[in-house]
Amino acid sequence: MTTVDFTQYEMQTVSELLRTDTRQVPPVLLEESAADLGVADVEREVFFSKQYHDLEVEKLWKKVWQWACREEEIPEIGNYVVYDIADLSLIVVRSAKSEIRAFYNVCLHRGTQLLVSDGKVPAFRCPFHGWTWKLDGTLAYIPCQWDFEHLDSEALRLPEVKVATWQGFVFVNFDLECEPLETYLENIPEHFKHFPLEERYTAVHVAKVMPANWKVTLEAFIEAYHSVATHPQILKFTGDANSQYDVYGRHSRMITPFAVQSPHLGRLADQQEVVQAMAAFGGKDPATVHLPNSMTARTYAAEAARQRVSDGTGVDCSAVSDTEMLDAIEYFIFPNFMPWAGVGTPLQFRFRPNGNDPDSCIMEVFMLLPYPEGKRPSAAKTHWLTPEDSWTNAPELGALGSILDQDSSNLRRVQRGLKASARSGVTLSRYQESRIRHFHLVLERQLRS
């Protein structure tokens, strides 16, 4: 078990930290728990307060590195994506063969949003009056320019934000004085040296508006403690209570083993039962699965996963370890990005506020798959589900859809319960929810910076 030392964090409420700020915000961590960081409670109002949301926009979203898109989403000059966070909007564009820029998505004439959906353009043309900018942000054309002689065209360049890339991910930062991405990521690049995500492509991208705050939703996916109640069907092949949790400077990691039985079940199932349970979850007839006497369930399941990925992608996975083929190796890059390191569970999660509504958020699920050298497929288009849709309405998610539906069923109840609670906050465990405590401590530190 990894020892989590929280004594490095100085406890202070947001109200104390921001006395010079006109906003009145609740404390992140309850004062009565400040002396005991191991069991610090989180103030419930941080999950639904509009004032707290506004604070996050100013102190968090305008200040941190955040994942905007994948490089393969903008492969050619003129390809762009629109990245929105709260009221902020950016155009992330491949402006030259080896150059990616990110501009504020706003016309400098009357404030019109320049673009509303992803695509490809030769230039940025405002739909209102036709003002046009080149892909490098320089002003190209103003209709009736004789009427704007008082303007300096050089001063009318589209404002930019910082852009950096890592492992095929394009990150943006609104703070022009921010630290470099490579230092912001801390030890994450070292951990991913052997997990070349830049050599994968976006095979699946599903998005949905969720009925809960972005933090409530995010927190449902950084612990396996909920599996025993929320996902009982996976306990026969999931070591939920065996999960390893690690926290770093800003970021964290969870490793949950599969093809092993949950300790919650008590009686130790034989190995055949484990692989049959996995087969049934994946939609196969368990009666057709027969474990050789010489094999463990993990060895069998890992080999089956290698075969499945190799058949589906044409990539040889024979040298990939069992844990990369089976286990949930989920990292968390603060504040809202979860890259997974494995091959057999090639997930990536992203969570964002849904505009300025603190009671909902946008959750996105990606799958990054390997591909044969020199044959990179096109990135999948975003499949937007309606708020009423089941995740199973995205068949590309496979068996994951039913799991996400179970997670979703909790979120609306959590969001409503937080508002109705007679308690001041929520209670967190010492170890299995250590990543949530760590997340809120890092968030607090960011909000006082």
N, C-alpha and C positions, 0 to 999 in steps of 0.2 A: 504494500500500500504506500502510495506517495504521500509524504508529509507535506501539508499545506501550511506555510507560515504566513499569517496575515499581519504579523506585528510590524511589518515594514510600512503598512499603510496608516497614515495619521487620520484618525476619525474626526470628522467635522461635518456639521449639517450644511446643506446647501444654503439655507437662510443665513447662517453665519458666514459662509464663504462669500456670499454675494451681497453684503450689506450695502455696497454702493450701487447695486442694481435696483431698479424701481420695481422689478417683479417680486411678488410674494410667492415663494415656492415651498413645497413641503420638504422636510429632510429626507435624504435618500435612506439613511439608516437611523432607526429609532434611537434617541438619546439614551434610553434606559438600557440599551444593549451595547452601547459604545465601549464599555469596559471589557466586553467579552466578544472579541471578533469571531471566535469560533462558532457562535450561534447568533450572530447579528441578524435581526429581522429587517426586512425591507418595508419602508413606508408604502402603504397601499395606494396613496394618491399619485405616486409617480407613474402609475399605469393608466390614469384617466384624466389627470389635471391638464387643462388647456394651457395654463401658465407654465407647467413643466414641459409640455410639448414645445412651446415657444422658446423656452430656455435651451432645449436640445437643438433647435434649429440654429440658434446663435452660437452656442458654445461647442456643439458636437458636429452637426452636419456641415457647417461652414468651416470646420477646422481639421477634420480627420481625412485620411486617405480612405477611399471607398471604391469598391469594385463597380465599374460602370458597364463593361461589356467584355467579350472575348475578341482577340485579334481576328479570328476567322470570320467574325460577323461583319467585319469591314475589310475584305480582302483586296479591293481595288480602289484606286483613286476616285474619290467622290462618294464612296460608301460611307454611310453615317448611321448612328443610332441616337435616339433622343433619350437622355437619362434625366429622370425627374426625381426629386427628393423634396417632400413638402411642397413649398411654392417655388422652389428653385428648379431651373431647367437648363440643361446643357445639350449642345450638339457635339457629339464625339465623332470625329471624321478622319478618314485617311486622306490627308491633304497632299501627300506626295508618296512615292513608292515606299520610302522608309521613314515616314513621318506621320504621327497621329497627333491631332490637336483637339482641344475641347473649348468651345466658345459658349458664352451666355446665349441662350436661345431667345434673343430679343432684338427686334429692329431698333436702331438708334434714332429713328425718326419719331414715331408715335407709340413705341412700346409694344408693337404687335409680336406675338410669338411667331418665329420664322417657320418652324417645322413642327409637325404634330405626331409624325410616325416615322419609323425607320425606312431607309431607302437609299437611293443614289441620285446625286445631283451634280451638274457641272459648276454650279455656283449657288449661293444662298440668296434667294429672291423673296422679298417681302410680298405677301399676297395682297396687302392693302394698297400701297402706292407704287410698288415696283422697285424700291431701293434694293440694290444688289451688291453682294460682297463676293470676292474670290474665295477659294477654299483655304487660302492662307490668312483670311480675315481682313484683307485690305479692301477698301471701298472701290467698287468697280463702276457703279452707275447710279446717278440720281436723275429721275425724270424732271425736266424743267430746271436743270441745274443753275440756270441764270437767276432763279429766284432764291438760291441759297449761297450767294456769293459771300455771305458773312461767315460761312462755315469753313473750317480747315479740314480738308479731306483726310489728312494724315491723323488728325485727332479722332476721326470717325472709324478707326479700325475696330472690329468686333473685340470686345474684352475677352481675354482668355483666362483659363484656370490651369493649374499644374496637371501634367499628365506623366505617368510612368507605367511601365509594364513589368510583369513578373509571371513566369510560367504560362504565358499566353493570355493572361488576364490584363485588362486595361484598367488602371486605377486613376481616379481624379481627386483633386483637392482644391477647394475654393480659396484656401489660404495661400497667398503667394509667398509668404514667409515660412512655410511649413518645413519640417525636417524632410530629408530625402526618404523615398519609399523604402530603400534598402535598410535604413536604420529603424524606420517605423515597424517593419516586419520582424525585427529582432532576430530570434533564432529560427523562425519559420523556414527561410531559404535553406538553412543547413539540414533541417528535417526532411525537406522535399528534394534533396539532391538525388535520391534514388527513386523518386516518384515524378517522372518527367511529364507533367500535365500539359506542357506546351506541345507534346507529341500526340495529343488527343484532339478530338473535335466535338462540338456540341451536337450530340445525337438526339437529345430530348430537351425541350424547354417548355415547361408548363407553369402558368402563373394564375393566381387567384386572389381576390380580395377576401381577407379573413376577418371574422367578427370579433377581433380583439386587438389590443395595443400591440405594436411591433415587438415590445419586450416580452409581453406575455406569450406571444407566439414563438418567438425565438427560444425562450426558456424551456418550452415543451420539447425541444430537440437537442438539448445539451445535457440531458441526464437519462439514464435507463431505469431509474427508480420507479417510473410510472408503468413500466411494462407489465408488472404482475396484475394490475387492475385494469389497464387500458387495452393491453394486447395479450390476453391470456392464451390465444391460439398459437403464439410463437414460443411459449415457455418450454415446450418439448425439445427445442433445438437452439435456444438462446441463453447464454450465460449472463443474464441481465445483472444479477447481483455480483457477478464476478468482474464487472467492468472496472477498468483502470481510469482514474481521473488525474490529469496533470494540469497545473496552472503555471504560467510563465509571467513575464512582465506585464504585457497587455493581453496576451492571447492564452489559449488553453487547448486541451486535447482530451478526447475520450476514446478508449478502445474497448469495444464490446465483442466478445468471442461468439461465434456461431458454430453449429454442429456439435454443441455441448448442451447438456440439459441445465435448465435453471435450478439453482439450489432451492427455490421455493417449492418445488414439487416433492421434495423429501425422498421418496423411493427412487433409487437410481435405475433409470431405464436402460435396457440393453442397447447396444450400438445400432442394431437393426431398427429399433423403434425410432431412434433419432433421425436416421436417414429417411425413413418412411414419412415421418412428420414433416421433414423439409420438402420432400417430394409432393406431399399433399398440399402444402402451402404454395408451392410453385405451380399448382394446377395439374400435376401428374397423378396417375393412378398409383398409390403406394404399393399395391400388390405386385406391381411390375419391378419394384426395386429390391434387389437382393445383394446384401453386403457380403463380400468374400470373407471367409473366416480370418484371413490374415490381415484384414484392413480395419482401421478404426473409422468411426463415422467422419471425423475431420479429414482424414486422408481421402476417403471416398468422395466426400462432398467437394473438397478442393479440386480433385481431378475432374469431377463432373463440371465444375465451374470453368476450369481451363478449357474443357472441350466445348462448352457452350459459347464462351467468348471467342475462341478460335474459329468455331463454325460461323459465328455471326459477323466477325470482323475480318477474318483472314489473317489474323496476327497470331504468331506462335507464342503461347503463354507457358511453355514447358519450364522456363527458368524462373517463373514468378512464384514467390513463396506461398505457402498455404494461407498464412494470415492475410496477405494481400488479395487472395482470391475469395476469402470467406468473410473476414471480420469487418466490423464497422470501425474504421480508423478515421475518426471525425475530428478535424481541427476547427478552431474558431479564431478568426482574425477579427479583432475588435474594429468597428462596433457591430457588424451585421452580416458577416460572410462566413460560411462554413464550407471549406474545401475538404473533401474526403480523399485520402491517399490511396485507397485500394483500387483494384481492377475489377474484382467481382461485384463490388457495390460502388459504382463510379459516380456517386452523387455529389452535387454541390447545391447548397441552399443559400438564398439571400432573402433578407427581410427589410422592408422599408415602410415608413409611415405612408398611409393612404391620404395624400394631400395633407390637410391640417386637421384631420379627424383623429383624435387620440383613442377612439374606440374601435378603430379598424386599421388594417395594414395590408400591404401587398406581400405575399409569400411566393417565391419562385423556386422551382425545383429543376435542376439541370442534371443531365447525365453526360459525362465526358468519356468517350470510348476511344481506344487506340485504333489505328488504321494502318494498312500496309504502307511502307515507305514510298513517298512520292504520289500517293493516291488519296490525298485529303478530301473527304466528301464536303459538300456544302453544309454550313451550320443550319440546324433545324430552325424553322420559324417559330415564334412564340405562339403557343396554344393557350389562349386566354379562356379560362373557365368563368362562368358567371358565379356570383356569390351563392346561388342556389344549386349549382352543379355539384355532383359528387366528384371526388378525385378519380373515381373509377370511370368517369366519362372521358378520361385521357388514357386510352388503352395502352399507349406507349410507355406508361409507368409500370405496367405489369401488376404483380402482386402488391407493389408498394401503394397502389391507389387505395386499397382497403385499409391499410395501416394509417395512411394520412387521413382518411375519413374518421377513424377512431380518434386520432389526435384532435381533429377539428371539432368533434363532438364535445370535447372538454372546454374548448376555448371560449365559446360564448358564455358558458356557465361560470368560468373563471372571471371574465370581464364583468359580468353582472354581480357575481358574488363579492368581488372586491369593493364595489360601491355599496353593497348592502351590509357588509361586515360590521360587527360591533367592536372588532379589534382594530388596532391602529395599523397593523401590518401583517405580513405573512411570515411564517416560520420555516426555516431551512435547516436541513440536516448538516452534519459536520463534513461528511465525505462525499456521499452520492450527489449532493447538490452544491458541492464546493465550487463548481464552475459558475453557478448562478451567483453565489456570494462574490466570487472574484469579479464577475462581470459588473456588478453594481459598484464594487469598490473602484474599479478602473473607470467606470462611468462618472462616479463622483469626482475622482481626481481630474478627469477631463473637464467637467463643468466648473471646476475652480481654477483652471489654468488661464 
